[in-house]
């Protein structure tokens, strides 16, 4: 498969400054970087974004994640490899990514569980990072951006 278009951020260079500001903001609120990586990876899996799944898995591995954690992100509910806080963030990410699947996109119970583990600033960063992930996913999937070939 070939990309339909060069990555739009490369074609519209002013967007990179905005993207960098969003990245910096989301990563400066005191959220464990593993939590942000988890919500990025899970949202990207749901949306079928190959470049984001590949980069998320590569970053996780570089940051010392075990194979068990990395291989089971998509089935996190069925494994013991994630903390309660990580589970709350993953649940929030799934609901916020699948907004059209139900009339109550992010139920109060999902939000309350996340709020039990994260303060308002951290929740804001997680929500922002979920939105940024979905932003990247939609651009990459629409334009058929390809995951880089590092193996083989």
N, C-alpha and C positions, 0 to 999 in steps of 0.2 A: 504494500500500500504506500502511496505517496501523499505527502502533504498537499492540500489544495492551494495553500497560500503560505508564503513565508510567515513566521510568527508575527501577528499584528503589532506586538510591542516593538519588534524590530523595525517595522515599517513606519510606525508612529512614535519616534523616539521620546517625545515628551511624556509618554505614558510610563516610561521606566522610572522617572522621578517620583511619580505618584505611587507606583507599585512599591518602590523602595521605602517611601514614607509609611505606607500601610504595613509593610513587613516589620519595619523598625518599631512602630507603635504596638503591634500585636506582641512582639517579642520583648517589650520593655515593661510589662505589667506584673512581672513576678510569677508567671506561670511556668511550671517545669517544662523545659523544651521537649521532653518526651511526650507530654500531654499534647502539645501543639503538633508534634509529628504524628501522633496517633490520630487526631481528628483530621489532619491533612490526608493521611494515608487511607483512612476509612472512607471519607467523603470521595476521594479519588477512585477507590474501588467501586463504590456505588455508581458513580458517574461514568465508569469505564474509561478513565483518562490514563492511557498508557504512560505518557511521559511523567505524569505526577506520581503514579504508582511506582514506577521505576526509580524516580529520584527519592521518593519517600522511603522505599525499601533500602536503597543505597545509603541514605543518611542514617537510617536506623541502625544498619549494620556497622557503619563507621562509628556511631555513638555507643557501640557495645551491646546492642540488643541481642538477646539469645535467639537462636533459631526458633525455639518454641513460641516466643512472643511474636516474632516477625511472621511466622507461618500461620498464626491463628488470629490475626487481627480481624479478619472477616467473620470469624466465629467466636468472638470474644466472650459472648454470653455463656458459652459451653466450656470454657477453659479456666484454670486457676491462675493464669499468668498476668493478670491485670489487677491493680489496686482498686479499691472502691472509688477513689477520686477519678482514676482513669476510666473506669466503667461509666461513671456519671458523665464525663466529657464525651465518651464514645456514644452514649445514648443520645445526648444533646446533639451531637454531630449528625447522627443518623436521622433524627427527626427534622432538624433544620435543613438537611440536604434533600429529604423526601417530602417537602412541604405539600406537594400536590396530591399525596397519597391519602390524606385524611383531612376532614374539615378542621380538626383541632391539631394543627401541624406540630406544635410543641406543647404537649399537655402540661398542666400545672405540676403534676407529679414529677415529670422529667426535669422541669426547671427547678423545682424545690430540691430535688436530689443533687443537682449540680450546685445550687446555692449553699447546700450543706458543706461542700468541699472547697468552694472558691468564694472569695470576697467579690464585691461588685466590680472592682477594677479588673480582676482576673477573669470574671465572667464576660466583661466587655471585650477583653482580649481574645477569649476563646470564641465568642460569637463573631467578632471581626475576622478571626483566622478561618472560621468555617466559611464565612462569606467570601473571603479572598480565595480560598480553595475552590469554591464553586465557581467563582469568576474565572480562575485559571482553567478549570475543567471544561467550562463551556466554550472558552476560546479554543483550547486544544482539541476537543472532540469535534467541534464544528469545522475547524480547518484541517482536521486529520493530522495533527502534529504527531510525529513518531518518537517513540522512546529511543534514546541513543543506543547504539549497538556496542556494548563493552565486551561482550563475550563472543567467543566463537570463531 
